[in-house]
Amino acid sequence: MTEKIQFVWQELQRHFDTDDLTIVVSSRWKFTAHLLPDLQSAIEEQLEPLSPEVLGFQQLDEYSPMKLSDLTTSGGLYVVPRAPLQFQDIDIGEDQPYASRNNCLWLFKIANMPATVMMSKFLTRYGPKIQVEIAHLPDDVSHAFAKDLLRTIQEQCKRSRYYRNKVVSFESDDFSGTHETMRVHDLHAVSRNDVVLPKATMDQLDTHIFEFAKCREQLKRLGQSARKGILFHGHPGTGKTHVIRYLASNLPGHTTILVTAEQMLNMEEYFALARILQPCVMVFEDADLVARAREDISSQRAETRLNRLLYEMEGLGTDADILMFLTTNRLNSLEGALASRSGRVDLVLEIPLPDDDCRERLFRQYGYALNFQDEALAEAVVRSKGRSAADVKEMVRRLAQQSITRGGSLVISREAVEVVFADAEAVLNPLKRDEGTARRHITVHDDEDDCDSC
């Protein structure tokens, strides 16, 4: 009876037909694990004509990258055993997830010369990584194949068939805090008519984003930077996020990466991903939670996070086809090295409270199914002065609810507008008074990360 092979070193000795595995040479590269579907597909496509044998192996320490030299050990404290092939479903934004392999070896031959490719996953403080290593005998044909394989899988990862022109975000593991899961989102189209802003603001968006994106290649040929940072600011509810959705959905060929303030400690990983997936849009909402002015920072952790953001933005390089969109409700609280530094933020653009014309357009847009009587719409526009787009949307909903409650008629009278706005103002005014009192007597500590004891 043939002796059962239990350890990887036995498989490698059988495959290379030698007891001396020190004659084998290898090359290895590290990749972000967020591109695992692209990486694995590229390897399998290159090896498919060679009919490889695939086997799994056990990794005891997920924080240490495995090397092929670890697998050749036949003695000592850690001898790597064989293991069943393990698969993990990865979201790629399609009907079915991608079934990725975890820790495997492909055994094959190049012109009758044995070789192997090893893929292993490990964790770092900046997130998961994938290491790919190819081992072969020291002959010219095998060496050329290995060099070509690594170059090909790198190029295919940059093209990214699975994440190109999609919107991705990240979810943390609640236990370890590692941002290991990347989610893909549908990018719903937002038309120009769906964006209600003053003409001057729309002109700024056209000039500094859409026209800039079209001119990138010519700008690079003239030695000019292809990256740009835009900081959107304004009162809460003015539509900053909506504007970014409009921009992202109308920049063809761009991948959009959403990063929250909580994930900024891992921003090195996301900037690396953006470089791979460019042309790319990076979105940082509520930038004031990360890029607060230094004089307002009271912890080393918060300052480290700020410095890392500035460093990564500065290190993109002038040839990077990356647009960075940042939003804030508190412009004056931002660090000057970010908000006032061209090359990091090249344009500071206010998304203003809607003027009379914009509020009328918003009432018509949100209330397209309602029938405003004479003077009802004008009354709503007057009474909503100083309110945000989000406030207008809520008032339309209240008008619709009142109409339904009173019998289902979709006709909105001036009297109905007066009643709804009077009710809203009765609730709003006490809240404003309470807010003013609180601001006089309470200093709010609004970032728990600034507490050194936390």
C-alpha positions in Angstrom: 0.0 0.0 0.0 1.3 3.4 -0.9 2.2 5.5 2.1 -0.3 8.4 2.6 1.2 11.8 2.2 0.3 13.9 5.2 2.7 16.9 5.0 3.4 19.5 2.3 7.1 18.8 2.2 6.3 15.2 1.1 4.2 16.5 -1.8 6.9 18.9 -2.9 9.6 16.1 -2.8 7.3 13.9 -4.9 6.6 16.7 -7.4 10.2 17.9 -7.8 11.4 14.3 -7.6 14.2 15.1 -5.2 15.0 14.8 -1.4 16.9 18.0 -1.6 14.4 20.9 -1.9 17.2 23.5 -1.4 17.8 23.3 -5.2 14.5 25.0 -5.8 14.4 28.8 -6.4 11.5 31.1 -5.9 10.1 34.6 -6.4 7.2 36.2 -4.5 5.0 39.3 -4.4 2.5 40.7 -2.0 -1.0 42.0 -3.1 -3.9 43.7 -1.3 -6.4 41.0 -0.4 -9.2 43.2 -1.7 -8.2 42.2 -5.2 -8.2 38.4 -4.4 -10.8 37.5 -7.1 -8.8 39.3 -9.8 -5.5 37.7 -8.5 -6.9 34.2 -8.3 -8.6 34.4 -11.7 -5.3 35.6 -13.3 -3.3 32.7 -11.8 -5.9 30.1 -12.8 -6.1 31.4 -16.4 -2.3 31.3 -16.8 -2.0 27.8 -15.3 -5.1 26.2 -16.9 -3.3 25.0 -20.0 -0.8 23.2 -17.8 -3.5 21.1 -16.0 -2.2 21.9 -12.5 -2.9 19.7 -9.4 -4.3 21.9 -6.6 -3.9 21.1 -2.9 -4.5 23.0 0.4 -2.3 23.4 3.4 -2.7 24.5 7.0 -1.7 27.9 8.3 -1.4 28.0 12.1 -0.6 31.8 12.5 -2.7 34.1 10.3 -0.5 37.1 11.2 2.6 35.6 9.6 3.0 35.3 5.9 3.7 31.8 4.8 6.7 31.2 2.5 7.5 28.2 0.3 10.6 27.6 2.5 8.2 27.1 5.4 6.5 24.3 3.5 9.7 22.4 2.8 10.5 21.9 6.5 10.4 18.2 7.4 11.4 18.6 11.1 11.3 21.1 14.0 8.4 22.7 15.8 6.3 23.6 12.8 5.8 21.0 10.0 3.1 22.2 7.6 0.4 19.5 7.1 -1.9 19.1 4.1 -5.4 20.3 4.5 -8.7 20.3 2.5 -9.1 23.1 0.0 -10.9 26.0 1.7 -13.2 28.5 -0.1 -14.5 31.9 0.9 -17.3 33.8 -0.8 -16.3 37.3 -1.8 -18.8 40.0 -2.8 -18.1 41.2 -6.4 -21.4 43.0 -7.0 -22.8 40.2 -9.1 -25.7 37.8 -8.6 -23.3 35.2 -7.3 -20.2 35.8 -5.1 -16.8 34.8 -6.1 -15.5 31.5 -4.5 -11.9 32.3 -3.6 -9.4 29.9 -2.3 -7.5 30.3 1.0 -3.9 29.0 1.2 -3.3 26.7 -1.7 -0.6 25.2 -4.0 -0.8 24.7 -7.8 1.6 21.9 -8.9 2.4 21.8 -12.6 5.2 21.3 -15.1 6.8 23.8 -17.6 8.2 21.9 -20.6 8.4 18.7 -18.3 10.1 20.7 -15.6 8.3 20.8 -12.2 7.1 24.1 -10.7 4.6 25.3 -8.2 2.7 28.5 -7.3 1.7 29.2 -3.7 -1.0 31.6 -2.7 -1.5 32.4 1.0 -3.4 35.0 3.0 -2.3 36.8 6.2 -3.2 39.8 8.3 -1.4 43.0 9.0 -2.2 46.1 11.0 -3.3 47.7 7.7 -5.6 44.9 6.7 -5.3 41.5 4.9 -2.7 40.7 2.3 -2.1 38.0 -0.2 1.3 36.6 -1.0 2.0 34.8 -4.3 5.2 32.8 -4.7 6.4 30.7 -7.6 9.1 28.1 -7.2 10.9 26.1 -9.9 14.2 24.5 -10.8 17.0 26.9 -11.8 16.7 26.6 -15.6 16.2 29.4 -18.1 12.8 28.2 -19.4 11.3 28.0 -15.9 12.8 31.3 -14.8 11.3 33.1 -17.9 7.9 31.5 -17.2 7.9 32.7 -13.6 8.9 36.2 -14.6 6.1 36.4 -17.2 3.5 34.9 -14.8 4.2 37.5 -12.1 4.1 40.4 -14.6 0.8 39.1 -16.1 -1.1 38.7 -12.8 0.1 42.2 -11.8 -1.3 43.7 -15.0 -4.6 41.8 -14.7 -5.1 43.0 -11.1 -4.6 46.6 -12.3 -7.2 46.1 -15.0 -9.6 44.5 -12.4 -12.4 42.9 -14.2 -14.4 42.5 -11.0 -14.3 46.0 -9.4 -13.7 48.4 -12.3 -16.4 51.1 -12.5 -18.1 50.1 -9.3 -18.6 51.6 -5.8 -16.8 49.8 -3.0 -16.8 50.3 0.8 -15.4 48.4 3.7 -16.8 46.6 6.8 -14.9 46.0 10.0 -14.7 42.7 11.8 -16.4 43.6 15.1 -14.0 41.4 17.0 -10.6 42.2 15.6 -11.3 45.6 14.0 -9.6 44.5 10.8 -11.2 46.0 7.7 -11.3 42.7 5.9 -14.6 42.7 4.0 -15.1 44.8 0.9 -18.6 45.4 -0.2 -19.8 46.4 -3.7 -22.7 48.8 -4.2 -24.9 49.6 -7.2 -24.2 53.1 -8.4 -27.7 54.5 -9.2 -27.6 57.1 -11.9 -28.2 60.7 -10.8 -29.0 63.0 -13.7 -28.1 66.7 -13.9 -31.8 67.5 -13.5 -31.8 65.7 -10.2 -29.2 68.2 -8.8 -30.7 71.5 -7.7 -27.9 74.0 -7.2 -27.2 77.6 -8.3 -25.8 77.9 -11.8 -22.5 79.2 -10.5 -22.0 76.1 -8.4 -22.9 73.7 -11.3 -20.4 75.6 -13.5 -17.7 75.0 -10.9 -18.5 71.2 -10.9 -18.3 71.2 -14.7 -15.0 73.0 -14.9 -13.1 71.4 -12.0 -14.4 67.9 -12.3 -15.9 66.8 -15.6 -13.8 69.0 -17.9 -10.7 68.3 -15.8 -11.3 64.5 -16.2 -11.5 64.9 -19.9 -8.3 66.9 -20.1 -6.2 64.5 -17.9 -4.1 62.9 -20.6 -3.3 66.2 -22.3 -2.4 67.7 -18.9 0.0 64.9 -18.1 1.7 65.4 -21.4 2.2 69.0 -20.5 3.8 67.9 -17.1 0.7 68.9 -15.1 -0.9 66.9 -12.2 -3.7 64.5 -13.0 -5.0 64.2 -9.4 -7.3 66.7 -7.7 -8.8 67.2 -4.3 -12.2 68.8 -3.8 -13.5 69.8 -0.4 -17.3 70.2 -0.3 -18.6 72.2 2.7 -22.0 73.6 3.8 -24.7 73.3 6.3 -26.1 69.8 7.2 -28.7 68.7 4.6 -27.6 70.9 1.7 -26.9 67.8 -0.4 -23.2 67.3 -0.3 -23.5 63.5 -0.5 -26.1 63.8 -3.2 -23.7 65.9 -5.3 -21.0 63.3 -4.9 -23.4 60.6 -6.1 -24.1 62.7 -9.1 -20.4 63.2 -9.8 -19.5 59.5 -9.3 -22.3 58.2 -11.5 -21.3 60.6 -14.3 -17.6 59.8 -14.4 -17.4 56.8 -16.7 -14.7 54.2 -16.1 -14.0 55.4 -12.6 -14.1 53.2 -9.5 -15.4 54.9 -6.4 -13.9 54.0 -3.0 -15.9 55.1 0.1 -13.9 55.5 3.3 -15.4 56.5 6.7 -13.7 58.3 9.5 -13.6 55.1 11.5 -11.5 53.4 8.8 -8.9 56.1 8.5 -6.3 54.2 10.5 -6.2 51.7 7.6 -6.1 54.4 5.0 -2.7 53.2 3.6 -4.6 50.1 2.3 -7.3 52.2 0.6 -4.9 54.6 -1.1 -2.9 51.5 -2.4 -6.2 50.1 -3.7 -7.0 53.5 -5.4 -3.6 53.5 -7.2 -4.4 50.0 -8.6 -8.0 50.9 -9.6 -7.3 54.3 -11.1 -9.0 56.2 -12.6 -10.6 56.3 -9.3 -12.7 58.5 -7.0 -12.0 58.4 -3.3 -14.7 59.8 -1.0 -14.0 60.9 2.6 -17.2 62.1 4.3 -17.1 64.2 7.5 -13.4 65.0 7.0 -13.5 67.1 10.1 -13.6 63.9 12.2 -10.1 63.1 10.9 -8.5 66.3 9.8 -9.3 68.6 12.7 -6.9 71.5 13.3 -3.9 70.5 15.2 -4.6 73.0 18.0 -7.8 71.2 18.7 -6.3 67.7 18.8 -5.7 66.4 22.3 -4.4 62.8 21.6 -1.5 61.2 19.9 -3.8 58.8 18.0 -5.8 61.6 16.4 -2.7 63.4 15.4 -1.2 60.3 13.9 -4.4 59.7 11.9 -4.2 63.3 10.6 -0.5 63.0 9.6 -1.2 59.8 7.8 -4.0 61.3 5.8 -1.8 64.3 4.7 1.1 61.9 3.9 -1.0 59.6 1.8 -2.6 62.5 -0.1 0.8 64.1 -0.8 2.3 60.8 -1.9 -0.2 59.9 -4.7 2.1 61.5 -7.3 1.2 63.9 -10.0 0.4 61.2 -12.6 -2.2 59.5 -10.4 -5.7 59.6 -12.0 -7.4 60.0 -8.7 -10.1 62.5 -7.6 -10.5 63.0 -3.9 -13.8 64.3 -2.6 -14.0 65.4 1.0 -17.1 66.7 2.8 -17.5 68.7 6.0 -20.2 70.6 7.9 -17.5 72.5 9.8 -15.0 74.1 7.5 -13.4 76.3 10.1 -12.4 73.3 12.2 -10.3 71.7 9.5 -6.5 71.6 9.6 -5.0 74.3 7.4 -2.4 72.0 5.9 -5.3 70.2 4.3 -8.0 72.8 3.6 -5.6 75.5 2.5 -3.0 73.4 0.7 -3.1 73.0 -3.1 -2.0 69.6 -4.1 -4.1 68.1 -1.3 -7.2 70.2 -1.6 -7.3 72.2 -4.9 -10.8 73.6 -4.6 -13.0 74.4 -1.6 -16.6 74.5 -2.9 -19.6 75.4 -0.8 -22.9 73.6 -1.4 -25.1 76.4 -0.2 -28.5 76.6 1.4 -31.0 76.7 -1.5 -32.1 80.2 -2.6 -35.7 81.0 -3.6 -35.4 79.6 -7.1 -33.7 76.4 -5.9 -36.3 75.9 -3.2 -39.1 76.2 -5.7 -37.4 73.6 -7.9 -37.0 71.3 -4.9 -40.6 71.6 -4.0 -41.6 70.7 -7.6 -39.1 67.9 -7.7 -39.9 66.2 -4.3 -43.6 67.0 -4.8 -44.0 65.9 -8.4 -47.1 63.8 -7.5 -48.8 66.7 -5.6 -50.9 69.5 -7.1 -50.0 72.8 -5.5 -52.9 75.4 -5.8 -52.3 79.0 -6.7 -50.0 80.7 -4.2 -49.5 77.4 -2.2 -46.1 76.8 -3.8 -45.1 80.5 -3.4 -46.1 80.3 0.3 -44.0 77.2 0.7 -41.0 78.8 -0.9 -41.3 81.9 1.4 -41.8 79.9 4.6 -38.8 77.6 3.8 -36.3 80.5 3.5 -33.1 79.5 5.3 -33.9 75.8 5.3 -31.8 73.1 3.6 -32.8 70.7 0.8 -33.3 68.0 3.3 -35.7 70.2 5.2 -37.7 70.9 2.0 -37.9 67.2 1.3 -39.3 66.6 4.8 -41.9 69.4 4.4 -43.1 67.9 1.2 -43.6 64.6 3.0 -45.6 66.3 5.7 -47.8 68.0 3.1 -48.4 64.6 1.4 -49.2 62.9 4.8 -51.6 65.7 5.7 -53.3 65.3 2.3 -53.7 61.6 2.7 -55.0 62.0 6.3 -57.7 64.4 5.1 -59.1 62.2 2.5 -56.4 61.4 0.0 -56.7 64.5 -2.2 -53.4 65.4 -3.8 -54.3 69.1 -4.0 -52.1 71.2 -1.7 -53.7 74.5 -0.7 -52.1 77.6 0.8 -53.8 76.9 4.1 -52.4 73.4 4.2 -48.9 74.9 3.7 -49.5 77.4 6.5 -50.6 74.7 8.9 -47.8 72.3 8.2 -45.1 75.0 8.5 -46.6 76.4 11.6 -46.5 73.0 13.2 -42.9 72.5 12.2 -41.8 75.9 13.5 -43.5 75.2 16.8 -41.3 72.1 17.2 -38.2 73.8 15.8 -38.1 77.0 17.9 -37.9 75.2 21.3 -35.2 73.0 20.0 -33.2 76.1 18.9 -33.7 77.7 22.3 -32.5 74.5 24.1 -29.5 74.3 21.7 -28.5 77.8 22.5 -28.7 77.2 26.2 -26.6 74.0 25.9 -23.9 75.8 23.9 -23.7 78.5 26.6 -23.2 76.0 29.5 -21.7 72.9 28.0 -18.5 72.2 26.1 -18.9 69.1 23.9 -16.1 66.6 23.6 -17.0 65.2 20.2 -14.3 62.7 19.4 -13.8 59.8 21.7 -10.5 59.0 20.0 -9.2 62.2 21.6 -9.4 60.6 25.1 -6.0 59.2 25.8 -7.4 56.9 28.4 -9.8 55.2 25.9 
